[in-house]
């Protein structure tokens, strides 16, 4: 184990439970969602680079590794997509960390070696800075008591409906998810207008399996308490846009190097 990795392990042990960031504090702890799309056949090379180099170098530059996932279904990018979340001390700290990371000789050498047989990424990574919502559970690192899969859900609301959606989650949805065997992991709001700060909710759930997750949602939708809460909250109109435009779900598995498993 390298000295850097040893120090990173100690730091991770001290931060097993991370407190939620203030929902509107741009100068406080912030999370960053990043989505990488690889060229054909290059996902294993990307995962290898993260496993052997990137995660450790992130830690060295003050970036906290939170969770790393690969979609289960081919239609969602099972063959070419890595979705992950990292945490920064602040938005300004993120700028400094990324600048130092890019200039790190160890990162430059790792990137060059990993791309000796071709460029890994098919396009620039997608990045969304986020804060946790007021109703989000604490972000806990570690594995579940049993193997599990993860679900990344994104909701888009009509104009002005995001506060009502948040209220419904806070007062009803989260508790009903738990009732039907879903594990609430974390709920986020994008920070920037061009990333959906006014109309987007992103959150992560855990299930024993994809099949269990689909079954749980079927039971949740049929629950009289949910039907009542949904009806009362939508007296003045739906809180999400129609069909897939309003709600997107991606089932995922955690990578072997993900802090959250």
Buried (B, 14 or more C-beta within 10 A) or exposed (E): EEEEEEBBEEEBEEBEEBEBBBBEEEEBBBBBBBBBBBBEEBBEBBBBBBBEBBBBBBBBBBBBBBBBBBBBEEEBBBEBBBBBBBBBBBBEBBEBBBEBBEEBEEBEEBBEEBBEEEEBBEEEEEBBBBBBBEBBEEBEBEEBEEEBBBBBBBBBBBEEBBEBBBBBBBEBBBEBBEBBBBBBBBBBBBBEEEBBBEBBBBBBBBBBEBEBBBBBBEBBEEBEEBEEBBEEBBEEEBBBBEEEEBBEBBBBBBBEBBBBB
